[in-house]
Amino acid sequence: MSLSRRKFLAFGAGATAASTGLSGCGSRSSLGGSDELSMWTWVGSVNDDLIGQAEKAIPGHDGLRLSMTRIGSNYKTKVLTSLAGKSLVPDIVAINDDVATYFPNADQFHDLFELGAKERESEFLPWKWKLGVTPDNKMMAYPMDTGPTALFYRTDVFSKAGIDIDPAAVAGLAPDWDTYIALGKKVKQAVPGASITDNINSIFSYRMAQQPKRYMTVDGQYIGDQDHVREAFDLAIRVVKEGLSANAQDGSTDADAVVTNGKLVAFNAAVWWAQLGPKNAAPKTKGLWRVTAAPGGAGNRGGSFLGITKYCKNPEAAFAFISWLESAKNQAQAFLDPVLFPSTPASYTDSRLAAPDPFFGGQKIVEVFAESATKYPGAYFSPYDSIIGAPISAELVNVEVAGKSPDQAWNDAQHQVERELTRAGAI
């Protein structure tokens, strides 16, 4: 499939924005008073102590303070609705890992290169930096956290299976997905019911999270029907066919239960799962978990950004604030609370991150995730990734839950993707 309307639509949106005067800042449509910078984000996306400092005074701008609004649900919808309405738009907005879906609205954001971002580039992971830059080289979004991946595993269960529980040894036993499946079968033989993934989509998602390419090219070419996607699709199905999935679908009551009841004994997951998974769902397993390099290589799933809207009252002060908030020192603090993994490599040697984690038996788990973050090759995320991924995900569930034919599921997914991309004007 090839691009036919995307660039035309993007040009049309930009022309409309220009004709309505959106390019100037200081608009009366900016949210908040003249002595404050307004910011929207979701719950758990920033460190409260740092925000508290800025709410008293923006660093370097004593005449300004931050006014923060944490939105609990439908965050993206509210941001896009505000932009579409061109009224009461916040000066600064947080953007999740689907940053590319905001690119069609890039005309309503300041180009951060024009505010001095280029001078900060060397402080960040290169692949993370690129994700906030549009295909026409406008920096719409400034890096916040990342979601490097690794393999979590239960040492008590692995010991029962006669497996050396040292992280380096486990990494050596499962350097790729084939050996990971073999390892899972060995564990299951010793401990019946043991699983190495919560559901089929996790395998697919985390395999795709390791790939240097995803669903589309920068110039709008659809590649979601190519071998690298089919390989991840087939791998996920293979894990299910081997009986190594817990079949705990996302959003179900089983999602936490398989961690709590000990059924999920190994899991290739992002850094944030340490808190959302075992620490929250199975606190009594403290000391039994370890982390090592993921089978198949480094990956990333998750991470967020900050953008400065064209309505901003003082874009220079706003950039000073976000560059301060996302400095290596402050990102290290944000890792402690609310557990946001830094996009600034200088943070990885900060003593606050380098400390042993008692829940993981005193292992310095940040070292594992830091290596994953620095080795991850990066990939292009298109504005259409979410509408491409949804049909594929749905068909994988059909395979695991309903026993649908894998080939039929793949063909049906591709047919649905084509329909959705046509409807979106992407092909």
N, C-alpha and C positions, 0 to 999 in steps of 0.2 A: 504494500500500500504506500502511496506517495502523497505528499502534501499538495493541497490544491487551494485551500482557502485561508489557512492559518495566518500567513503573513499579511494577506489582505485585511483580515479581521483585526489584526494587531494594529495595522496602520490606521484603520478606520477609528478604532478606539482612541488612538493617540491624537488623531485629528479632532475628534469630538472634544476631547479634554482640552486641547489648546484653544478651541473656539469658545469654550465656556469659561476660560480664564483660570484653570486649575493650577497653572504653573507658578503662581506667586504664593509666597508664604505670608503669614500675618493676616490670613483671611478671617473674617468675622465668623466663619463656620468652624473655626478651631475650638476644641473643647477646653474649658477651664478659663481661669482669670489671667490677666496680663502679667501677674507676678509668679505664674506657675507653668510648669510643663506637665501636660496630662499624659498618662501612660496606661494602656490596657494590656493585661496579660491574664493568663489562667492561673488557677490555684496550683501552687507547688512548682512554679517556674522560676522563682527568684529567691535570693537569700533575704530574709526579713530584716536582718540587722543592717545590711547594705542599703536597702530601700529606706529604712528608717533614717539613715544619715542623709540621704538625698531629699527626704521629705522635709528636713530642716533647712537644707541649702544644697543646691546643685554644686558639686565640686568645681571650684574656680569661678562660680557665678553666684555670689552671695545674695544678689537681688532676686534670684529665682529659687523656687523650691519645686519638688516633684509632687504631683497629685496622682496617686496610684489607684486604679480600679482593677480588682481581681474578679473575673467573670467565671462563674461556676459551671455553666453549661452553654452549649451552642455558641462557643466562642467565635469560631470562624465565621459563622453566619452573621453574627452581630457586627464583626469587623467589616465584612463585605457589604452588608446593608448600610452601614455608616458611610462607607466610601461611595456607594451607589447614590445615596441620598445627598451627598456633598454638604452635609450639615452635622455639626457637633462631632467632628472627626478628631480623635486624639492626636496629640503631637507625635507620640511614639507608640508603636504596636509591637507586641511579641508575635512571632510567626513560627508555627510548628515545622516539622520536617517536611511537610508538603509545600515548602516554600515556592516551588516552581508553579503551583497552581495560582499564585499571586502575580506571576509575571505578566499576564494580560492587563493587570492593573498597575504596572510599573510606572506609568505616567503620573500616578498619584503619589509617588514616593520620590524623595530626594535621591539623587545619585550620590552615594557616599564617597565616591572617588573625588567628587568636587568639594567635599568637606574635609578632605585630608586622610581618608581611609588608606590610601596607598602606602602611606608612611608606617602603617601598623601591620601590613600584610605578613611580614617576616615573623611576627609573633604567633601566627596561627598555623594549624595543620593546613597544608596546601589544598587538599581535596575539600575540606570544609569551607575554606574561603571561596572556592570556585562555585559552590552550590548557591551562594547568595548573589552571584553575578548572572545577569540575563544573557541570552545568546548574542545580543548586540552590545555586550560589554558595558552594561550599566550595573553598578553595584547597588542593588535594591535592599539587601539584607545583610546585617552584621552578625558574625558568628557568636553563638552562645555555647551551649553544651553539645555533646556528641553521644553516640550510643554504641561504642565498640563491643564486639562480641567475643565470647570465650565459652569453653565447656565447663559447666558446673557438674559435679558428681558427688555421690554419697560414698564416703570412705568405708563405712561399716558394711555396706552392701557389696562394694567391690572386693573387700577383704574376704567375705563369704564365698565369693566366686574365685578366690585365689589369685586376684589381680594385685600387682604392686600399686599401692595407692599414692606413691610419690608423684606430684604433678608432672615432672619431667618424664617419668616412666609412662604415665597415662598418655601424654602427648605423643610419645614414641610408639605406643601401641595403636593409636588411632590418628595418624597424620592426614587421612582422607576419609571420605564418606563410606567407602567400601569397608575399610578396616573398622570404622566406627560401628557399622552394622554388625560386623563379626564380633566385636567386643560386646555389643548389646545382646547378641544371641548367647554369648557365654555367660553373661550376667543373668539372663532370664533362665537359663538352664539350671543355675545354682539357686536362684531366687525366683520361683514362678510368679508371674504377674508383673515383674519388673518392666518398666518402659523407659525408652530413651528420648521420648518426645511427648508432649501433651496431646498434640493432634497433628493431622496431616499438613495443615497450613503452616505450622511452625517450621517444619522441615523445608517446605518450599520457600517461605519467606526468608529464612536464615541462609539458605543456599543462594538465593537471589541477592542477599545482602553482601555476599562475597564477590559477586560478579563485577567485572570492569565495565559492563554494559547492561542495560535493562530493557526497556520496552520501545524506546524511540531514539533516534539520532538527533543531534542538535539542529539539523536542517529539516526535521519533521518527518523523517522516514520511519515507518512502523517496522520494528524488528521483533515484536513480541511473539511471532510465529516461528522464530528461528531456533536452532539447535540448543543454544544456551538456556533458553526458557523451557524447552521441552525436556532437557536433561534434568532441570530442577523439578519439573512436574513429575517425571518418571521416578526420580529419586524418592520424592515424598510418598508416592504410591508404593514403591518397593518397601519402604520402612513399615507401612501399614500391612502389606501382604506378609511380611516377616513376623507380624504380631508384636511389634515393638512400640506401637503407639497406644497411649492411654485412652484415646478417643474422647478426650475432654474438650469439647468445642469451645471456642472463644465466647465469652459472655454467659456460659452455662454455670450452674452451681458446682459442677465437677472441676472447674478450672483451678480453684484453690484446693479442692478436696484431694486431688491426686498428689499434691505436695504434702498436705497434712497427713494423709494416710500412708505415705511412703511409697506409693506406686511409681511415681516419677523419680527415678534414681540417677538420671543423667539428663542434661538438657543443654543444648547449644543455644545460648541466649545472650541478650545485650546486658550491659553492666547494671542497668536499672532493675533487672529481674532479681538481683541479690536482695533488694529491699522488698519488692512487691511479691516475690516468691517465697523462698525459705524463711527469711527473717520475720515476715508477717504471717505466713500461712503455717509455718512449722517451727516455732521458736524453740521447741524442745529438742530440735536437732542441732542446736548450737554446738559447734566443734566438730561436727561430722561431715561438713561440706568442704570441698576444695575447688579450685579453679585452675584450668590449664588452657593451653592454646586449642582453639577449635579445630575440629576436623575440616579439611578443605581450605584452611587459611583464614587470614584476617577478614573481618567484615564490620559493617556498621548498620545499626538499625535505630533510628531516632536521633534526636538533637533539634535544637531550635535556634531562632534568629531574632534580631530586632531591626525594625524599619522605622524611618522618620518620614512622616507623611508630608505632602506638599502644603498642607494647612498649618504646619508647625510655626509657632510664633517666633521662635529663635532657633533655627536649625544648627547654628554653630554651638550653642549651649547644649542642645540635644545630643549632638555628636560627642561633645566633651563628656557628657554623662554616660552614654552607652560605651564609649571607649574606656572610661574609668571602671564602669560596672563589670566589663568583660576583660579586664586586665588579668594577667596570670595570677597575681596575688589574690584578687577577688574571686576569680573562678575557683581557686583552691578552697576558699571559704565556702563557696556555693556547693562544692562537692560534699562538705560535711553536712550541710543542710540547705536545700533539700535533695542531696545526693545527685547533683548534676555533674557528669563527667566532663572535665575541661577540654576545650578545643585549643588551648594554649599549652604546647609541650613543656614550657618552663614550669608549669604547675606540677608536673609529674614528680619532680624532685623536692617539692615542698614537704617539709617534715610532717605536716598535717595529713598529707595523702600517703606518705611512705610508711606510716605506722602499721604494725601488724593488726589484723582484724580477728578478734577473739571468736567471732561466729564461725570463721573459716579456719579454726584451729591455729590461729596466730599467723596465718599466711599473709604476706604482703600482696594482696590481690590486685592492687592498683598497678603493680609492675606488669601483670599479665594483660590487663586492659590497655595500659599505655603502649605496650608492644603492638597490640592489635590495632590501636588507633593510628600509630605511626606507619604500620605496614599496609593498611587498607589502601587499595589502589584507587578508590573513588570511582564514581560512575555518574553519567548524566541522568538527571531526573527531569522528566518533561511535565508540562502542565496537565497532561492527560494520564499520568501513571495511575492515579486512583481509579479512574473509570476503566482502565485496562485491567488492573489487578482484581477488581471486584468480580467479574464473571469467572476468571480463572480460579479464584478462591472458592466461589460458590460451587463450581464443578468438582473441585477437589473434595469438598464436603460430601457431594453426591457420591463420590467413589467410596469414601470411608464409611459414611453412614448408611447409604442406600445400596451399595454394591454395584454402582453403575460401571459400565465398561470404560476403562481408561481411554481408549481411542475415541469412543463416542463422546466422553467428557471433554477431551481436548478439542475435538472438532466443534462441539457445541459452544465451548468457551470462545474459540476463535470467531465463530459466526456472530456471537453476541458482542464481542469486542468490535468487530467491523460495524455492526449496527450502531453501537454507542459512539464510536469515533465519527461516523457519518453524521449522526445527530448533532454532535458537538462541533461539526464543521472542521474537523481535523484532517479528513480525507475526502 
